Amino acid sequence: MSGRAWLHRRVRVSFVVLVLAAVVMAVPGQARTFLVIRVLSVQTSVVYRDDPPKGSSPGDVIVQRDRLLNAARQFGRAAGAPVGSDTASVRIVTASTGVMTDTARFPDGTVVIEGTLSFMPHRPIMIPVVGGTGRYRHARGVYIEPGGGSPSNELNIFRLVLP
């Protein structure tokens, strides 16, 4: 691994640690549960809204829907079993960034993520978890796509802190 790649990896790991530490410190005095959900995301549809000017430009929106399959046994279901779906929306801000909002639906509630997305290929995607419903009500943490956004069989990791 080159020095630059090592430095980028270290910065990303440090960022995740800082996000989780900030989440833990945000709710003092309450018992918290730490939970990691790992699913494989299989794209089922994608719609691209191209606003003027023609071609990829600020304001354009990409909406992607996925089926979520267990990466390992969880939710009382075997690895590979369908456990939910998600709908992600990315609004392009610049040629290299966008704002992503995603709602992942699981058997016991939804997880909502929202944050800035970099369009750098083959780089992990890390977006803050901002809430949810059901078991994930008031959830915080980080959503990670280690592979950087492949449209099929992309590992999605939700590192959650639940109040």
C-alpha positions as CSV (number, residue, x, y, z in Angstrom):
1,M,0.0,0.0,0.0
2,S,1.5,3.4,-1.0
3,G,2.1,6.1,1.6
4,R,-0.7,8.2,0.2
5,A,-3.2,5.3,0.1
6,W,-2.2,4.4,3.7
7,L,-2.8,8.0,4.8
8,H,-6.2,8.1,3.1
9,R,-7.2,4.9,4.8
10,R,-6.1,6.1,8.1
11,V,-8.0,9.4,7.7
12,R,-11.2,7.4,6.8
13,V,-10.8,5.1,9.8
14,S,-10.2,8.1,12.1
15,F,-13.3,9.8,10.7
16,V,-15.5,6.8,11.5
17,V,-14.0,6.6,15.0
18,L,-14.7,10.3,15.6
19,V,-18.3,10.0,14.3
20,L,-19.0,7.1,16.6
21,A,-17.4,8.9,19.5
22,A,-19.4,12.0,18.9
23,V,-22.6,10.0,18.7
24,V,-21.8,8.2,22.0
25,M,-21.1,11.5,23.8
26,A,-24.2,13.2,22.4
27,V,-26.5,11.2,24.7
28,P,-24.9,11.2,28.2
29,G,-26.3,9.1,31.0
30,Q,-28.4,6.8,28.9
31,A,-27.8,3.2,28.1
32,R,-26.8,2.7,24.5
33,T,-26.8,-0.3,22.2
34,F,-24.2,-0.8,19.5
35,L,-25.4,-2.7,16.5
36,V,-23.8,-3.5,13.1
37,I,-26.0,-4.6,10.2
38,R,-24.4,-6.0,7.1
39,V,-26.5,-6.5,4.0
40,L,-25.8,-7.0,0.3
41,S,-27.5,-4.4,-1.9
42,V,-28.8,-5.5,-5.3
43,Q,-30.0,-2.6,-7.5
44,T,-33.6,-3.1,-8.8
45,S,-34.1,0.3,-10.5
46,V,-32.4,3.6,-11.1
47,V,-33.9,6.9,-12.5
48,Y,-31.9,9.9,-13.5
49,R,-33.5,13.3,-13.6
50,D,-31.4,15.5,-15.9
51,D,-32.3,19.2,-15.3
52,P,-30.8,21.8,-17.7
53,P,-28.1,22.1,-18.8
54,K,-28.0,18.7,-20.6
55,G,-25.7,16.2,-19.0
56,S,-24.6,15.7,-15.4
57,S,-24.8,19.1,-13.7
58,P,-25.7,20.6,-10.3
59,G,-29.4,20.0,-9.5
60,D,-29.7,16.7,-11.3
61,V,-31.1,13.8,-9.2
62,I,-30.5,10.1,-9.2
63,V,-33.0,7.8,-7.4
64,Q,-31.9,4.2,-6.9
65,R,-33.9,1.4,-5.4
66,D,-32.3,-1.8,-4.0
67,R,-33.2,-5.1,-2.5
68,L,-31.3,-5.9,0.7
69,L,-30.1,-9.4,1.4
70,N,-28.4,-10.7,4.6
71,A,-24.6,-10.8,4.3
72,A,-24.7,-13.0,7.4
73,R,-27.4,-14.5,9.6
74,Q,-29.4,-11.7,11.2
75,F,-33.0,-10.7,11.7
76,G,-33.7,-14.4,12.4
77,R,-33.0,-15.2,8.7
78,A,-30.1,-17.0,6.9
79,A,-27.3,-15.4,5.0
80,G,-28.6,-14.5,1.5
81,A,-32.2,-14.1,2.6
82,P,-34.1,-11.0,1.6
83,V,-34.4,-8.7,4.7
84,G,-35.5,-5.4,3.2
85,S,-35.1,-2.7,0.6
86,D,-33.9,0.9,0.3
87,T,-34.5,4.0,-1.7
88,A,-31.6,6.4,-2.2
89,S,-31.7,9.8,-3.7
90,V,-28.5,11.7,-4.7
91,R,-28.7,15.4,-5.7
92,I,-25.7,16.5,-7.6
93,V,-24.0,19.5,-6.0
94,T,-20.7,19.7,-8.0
95,A,-19.0,17.5,-10.6
96,S,-17.4,15.5,-7.7
97,T,-20.0,15.7,-4.9
98,G,-23.7,15.2,-4.1
99,V,-26.0,15.0,-1.2
100,M,-27.3,11.5,-0.5
101,T,-30.5,10.6,1.4
102,D,-31.4,7.0,1.9
103,T,-34.1,5.1,3.8
104,A,-33.3,1.4,4.4
105,R,-36.3,-0.7,5.4
106,F,-35.7,-3.7,7.7
107,P,-38.1,-6.1,9.4
108,D,-37.9,-4.1,12.7
109,G,-37.8,-0.5,11.4
110,T,-36.1,1.9,9.0
111,V,-32.7,3.5,9.1
112,V,-32.2,7.0,7.5
113,I,-28.9,8.3,6.3
114,E,-28.1,11.8,4.9
115,G,-24.9,13.5,4.0
116,T,-22.3,14.5,1.4
117,L,-21.2,11.9,-1.1
118,S,-18.0,12.1,-3.0
119,F,-18.1,10.6,-6.6
120,M,-14.5,9.3,-6.3
121,P,-14.5,5.8,-7.9
122,H,-13.4,2.8,-5.8
123,R,-13.4,4.8,-2.6
124,P,-15.5,3.8,0.4
125,I,-18.7,5.8,0.9
126,M,-19.4,6.9,4.5
127,I,-22.6,8.8,5.3
128,P,-24.0,9.7,8.7
129,V,-27.0,7.9,10.1
130,V,-29.5,10.6,11.1
131,G,-32.4,8.6,12.5
132,G,-35.0,5.9,11.8
133,T,-38.2,4.3,13.0
134,G,-39.1,1.3,15.1
135,R,-36.1,-0.3,16.7
136,Y,-33.9,2.4,15.0
137,R,-35.8,5.4,16.3
138,H,-33.2,8.1,17.2
139,A,-30.4,5.9,15.8
140,R,-27.0,7.6,15.1
141,G,-23.9,6.2,13.5
142,V,-22.4,5.7,10.1
143,Y,-23.4,4.0,6.9
144,I,-20.5,2.5,4.9
145,E,-20.1,1.1,1.4
146,P,-16.6,-0.3,1.5
147,G,-16.5,-0.9,-2.3
148,G,-17.5,2.6,-3.3
149,G,-20.9,2.1,-4.9
150,S,-21.1,-1.0,-7.2
151,P,-24.7,-1.4,-8.5
152,S,-25.0,-5.1,-7.6
153,N,-24.0,-7.1,-4.6
154,E,-22.5,-4.1,-2.8
155,L,-21.8,-4.7,0.8
156,N,-23.7,-2.1,3.0
157,I,-22.7,-1.7,6.6
158,F,-24.8,0.2,9.1
159,R,-22.8,0.9,12.3
160,L,-25.5,2.1,14.7
161,V,-25.7,3.5,18.2
162,L,-29.2,3.1,19.6
163,P,-30.5,4.9,22.6
